[in-house]
Amino acid sequence: MAIGYVGGRLVPLLLKRGYRVRVLVRDRDRLEGRSWLDRVELVLSDVLDAAMLPTVLDGVDTPTTSIPSAGSCSRGSFAP
């Protein structure tokens, strides 16, 4: 997720170091203006869609996340 504070700073650093970066985002429009947008693999999905995660993560060596805490998630809690 590269639209927030952490992701928006992590992506350029990874690219600078030569990593291939796959970015998962629900709304592509929120990435407009990012200088690195044309250098990442963009995946439109929702991290809360558990059925999609195996496909989204296929071929990923090191997934990272900066998902907000469950308490601030508007779609519900991650905890059972």
Rosetta constraint file for C-alpha pairs under 8 A:
AtomPair CA 1 CA 7 HARMONIC 5.63 0.50
AtomPair CA 1 CA 8 HARMONIC 7.99 0.50
AtomPair CA 1 CA 23 HARMONIC 5.89 0.50
AtomPair CA 1 CA 24 HARMONIC 5.30 0.50
AtomPair CA 1 CA 25 HARMONIC 5.62 0.50
AtomPair CA 1 CA 65 HARMONIC 6.60 0.50
AtomPair CA 1 CA 66 HARMONIC 6.72 0.50
AtomPair CA 1 CA 67 HARMONIC 7.44 0.50
AtomPair CA 2 CA 6 HARMONIC 7.37 0.50
AtomPair CA 2 CA 7 HARMONIC 3.93 0.50
AtomPair CA 2 CA 8 HARMONIC 4.65 0.50
AtomPair CA 2 CA 9 HARMONIC 7.86 0.50
AtomPair CA 2 CA 10 HARMONIC 7.81 0.50
AtomPair CA 2 CA 11 HARMONIC 6.84 0.50
AtomPair CA 2 CA 23 HARMONIC 6.54 0.50
AtomPair CA 2 CA 24 HARMONIC 7.61 0.50
AtomPair CA 2 CA 25 HARMONIC 7.33 0.50
AtomPair CA 2 CA 31 HARMONIC 7.59 0.50
AtomPair CA 3 CA 7 HARMONIC 6.15 0.50
AtomPair CA 3 CA 8 HARMONIC 5.46 0.50
AtomPair CA 3 CA 25 HARMONIC 7.93 0.50
AtomPair CA 3 CA 30 HARMONIC 6.61 0.50
AtomPair CA 3 CA 31 HARMONIC 6.23 0.50
AtomPair CA 4 CA 8 HARMONIC 5.61 0.50
AtomPair CA 4 CA 66 HARMONIC 7.90 0.50
AtomPair CA 5 CA 9 HARMONIC 6.52 0.50
AtomPair CA 6 CA 10 HARMONIC 6.01 0.50
AtomPair CA 6 CA 66 HARMONIC 6.40 0.50
AtomPair CA 7 CA 11 HARMONIC 6.04 0.50
AtomPair CA 7 CA 65 HARMONIC 7.74 0.50
AtomPair CA 7 CA 66 HARMONIC 6.56 0.50
AtomPair CA 8 CA 12 HARMONIC 7.44 0.50
AtomPair CA 9 CA 13 HARMONIC 6.80 0.50
AtomPair CA 10 CA 14 HARMONIC 6.24 0.50
AtomPair CA 11 CA 15 HARMONIC 6.22 0.50
AtomPair CA 11 CA 21 HARMONIC 7.10 0.50
AtomPair CA 11 CA 36 HARMONIC 7.88 0.50
AtomPair CA 12 CA 16 HARMONIC 6.05 0.50
AtomPair CA 12 CA 36 HARMONIC 6.70 0.50
AtomPair CA 13 CA 17 HARMONIC 6.33 0.50
AtomPair CA 14 CA 18 HARMONIC 6.49 0.50
AtomPair CA 14 CA 19 HARMONIC 5.38 0.50
AtomPair CA 14 CA 20 HARMONIC 7.66 0.50
AtomPair CA 14 CA 21 HARMONIC 7.22 0.50
AtomPair CA 15 CA 19 HARMONIC 5.21 0.50
AtomPair CA 15 CA 20 HARMONIC 6.61 0.50
AtomPair CA 15 CA 21 HARMONIC 6.93 0.50
AtomPair CA 15 CA 39 HARMONIC 7.90 0.50
AtomPair CA 20 CA 40 HARMONIC 6.90 0.50
AtomPair CA 20 CA 41 HARMONIC 7.94 0.50
AtomPair CA 21 CA 39 HARMONIC 7.94 0.50
AtomPair CA 21 CA 40 HARMONIC 5.20 0.50
AtomPair CA 21 CA 41 HARMONIC 6.19 0.50
AtomPair CA 22 CA 40 HARMONIC 5.70 0.50
AtomPair CA 22 CA 41 HARMONIC 4.48 0.50
AtomPair CA 22 CA 42 HARMONIC 5.84 0.50
AtomPair CA 22 CA 43 HARMONIC 7.04 0.50
AtomPair CA 23 CA 40 HARMONIC 6.69 0.50
AtomPair CA 23 CA 41 HARMONIC 6.08 0.50
AtomPair CA 23 CA 42 HARMONIC 4.97 0.50
AtomPair CA 23 CA 43 HARMONIC 5.93 0.50
AtomPair CA 24 CA 42 HARMONIC 6.27 0.50
AtomPair CA 24 CA 43 HARMONIC 4.82 0.50
AtomPair CA 24 CA 44 HARMONIC 5.97 0.50
AtomPair CA 24 CA 45 HARMONIC 6.31 0.50
AtomPair CA 24 CA 46 HARMONIC 7.48 0.50
AtomPair CA 24 CA 47 HARMONIC 7.73 0.50
AtomPair CA 24 CA 56 HARMONIC 7.88 0.50
AtomPair CA 25 CA 42 HARMONIC 7.50 0.50
AtomPair CA 25 CA 43 HARMONIC 6.33 0.50
AtomPair CA 25 CA 44 HARMONIC 5.25 0.50
AtomPair CA 25 CA 45 HARMONIC 5.93 0.50
AtomPair CA 25 CA 46 HARMONIC 6.72 0.50
AtomPair CA 26 CA 44 HARMONIC 5.36 0.50
AtomPair CA 26 CA 45 HARMONIC 5.13 0.50
AtomPair CA 26 CA 46 HARMONIC 5.42 0.50
AtomPair CA 27 CA 31 HARMONIC 7.77 0.50
AtomPair CA 27 CA 44 HARMONIC 6.95 0.50
AtomPair CA 28 CA 32 HARMONIC 7.29 0.50
AtomPair CA 28 CA 44 HARMONIC 7.07 0.50
AtomPair CA 31 CA 37 HARMONIC 7.20 0.50
AtomPair CA 32 CA 37 HARMONIC 7.74 0.50
AtomPair CA 33 CA 37 HARMONIC 7.87 0.50
AtomPair CA 36 CA 40 HARMONIC 6.85 0.50
AtomPair CA 43 CA 56 HARMONIC 7.25 0.50
AtomPair CA 45 CA 49 HARMONIC 7.55 0.50
AtomPair CA 45 CA 52 HARMONIC 7.55 0.50
AtomPair CA 47 CA 53 HARMONIC 7.02 0.50
AtomPair CA 49 CA 53 HARMONIC 6.89 0.50
AtomPair CA 50 CA 54 HARMONIC 7.97 0.50
AtomPair CA 52 CA 56 HARMONIC 6.11 0.50
AtomPair CA 53 CA 57 HARMONIC 5.84 0.50
AtomPair CA 54 CA 58 HARMONIC 5.96 0.50
AtomPair CA 57 CA 63 HARMONIC 7.53 0.50
AtomPair CA 68 CA 72 HARMONIC 6.31 0.50
AtomPair CA 68 CA 73 HARMONIC 6.46 0.50
AtomPair CA 69 CA 73 HARMONIC 6.58 0.50
AtomPair CA 70 CA 76 HARMONIC 7.04 0.50
AtomPair CA 70 CA 77 HARMONIC 4.90 0.50
AtomPair CA 70 CA 78 HARMONIC 5.65 0.50
AtomPair CA 70 CA 79 HARMONIC 7.57 0.50
AtomPair CA 71 CA 76 HARMONIC 7.99 0.50
AtomPair CA 71 CA 77 HARMONIC 6.66 0.50
AtomPair CA 73 CA 77 HARMONIC 6.73 0.50
